[in-house]
Amino acid sequence: MKIRIRSKETNLTLRLPTGMVFNRVGIGMAYGFLKKKNMPLTKDQALLFAKGIREFRRRNGPWKLVEVYSADGELVEIWI
């Protein structure tokens, strides 16, 4: 997973192993956060979602999950 943030003042790229983000611990933390926000998602659904992302990544290689441009010229990209 790669997270890139670019602006006039900042050029930051974070690289994290995909397996570290989409494992049981990472999904458990995301589940806890979503539960506090009253999002209707079970642990089994969250684990199945993470498994699907990992499988898609293995079959197709890296893909861009998010690409956001602001009016100020800032860029945020998340690659999986």
C-alpha positions in Angstrom: 0.0 0.0 0.0 1.3 3.4 -0.9 -0.1 6.7 0.4 1.1 9.8 -1.5 0.4 13.4 -0.4 1.6 16.3 -2.5 1.1 20.0 -2.0 3.1 23.2 -2.3 4.7 22.6 1.1 4.7 18.8 1.3 5.8 15.9 -0.8 5.1 12.8 1.4 5.0 9.1 0.4 4.3 6.3 2.9 4.8 2.7 1.9 3.2 0.0 4.0 3.0 -3.7 3.3 -0.5 -4.6 2.1 -0.5 -7.6 4.3 0.2 -5.5 7.4 -2.8 -3.3 6.7 -5.3 -5.9 5.6 -4.7 -8.6 8.3 -6.9 -9.6 11.2 -5.3 -6.9 13.5 -5.8 -4.1 11.0 -9.3 -5.1 10.1 -10.1 -5.5 13.8 -9.0 -1.9 14.4 -11.1 -0.7 11.4 -14.1 -2.7 12.7 -13.8 -1.0 16.1 -13.6 2.4 14.6 -16.7 1.7 12.3 -18.6 0.3 15.3 -18.1 3.5 17.2 -19.5 5.4 14.2 -22.6 3.2 14.1 -21.7 1.7 10.7 -23.5 -1.6 10.1 -20.7 -4.0 9.4 -19.9 -7.4 11.0 -16.4 -8.7 11.7 -17.1 -11.5 9.2 -18.0 -9.0 6.5 -14.9 -6.9 7.3 -12.6 -10.0 7.1 -14.3 -11.0 3.8 -13.8 -7.5 2.4 -10.1 -7.6 3.3 -9.6 -11.1 1.8 -11.2 -9.8 -1.4 -8.8 -6.9 -1.6 -5.8 -9.1 -1.0 -6.9 -11.6 -3.6 -7.6 -8.8 -6.2 -4.2 -7.3 -5.5 -2.4 -10.7 -6.1 -4.2 -11.3 -9.4 -4.1 -7.8 -10.9 -1.1 -6.1 -9.3 -1.2 -2.5 -7.9 -4.2 -0.4 -8.4 -5.3 3.1 -7.4 -8.0 3.1 -4.7 -8.3 6.9 -4.2 -7.1 9.9 -6.1 -8.2 13.3 -4.8 -7.2 16.8 -6.1 -8.1 19.9 -4.2 -8.7 23.4 -5.6 -5.4 24.4 -4.0 -3.5 21.9 -6.1 -3.0 19.3 -3.4 -3.0 15.6 -4.3 -3.8 12.6 -2.2 -3.4 9.1 -3.7 -3.8 5.7 -2.1 -2.4 2.7 -4.1 -3.1 -0.9 -3.1 
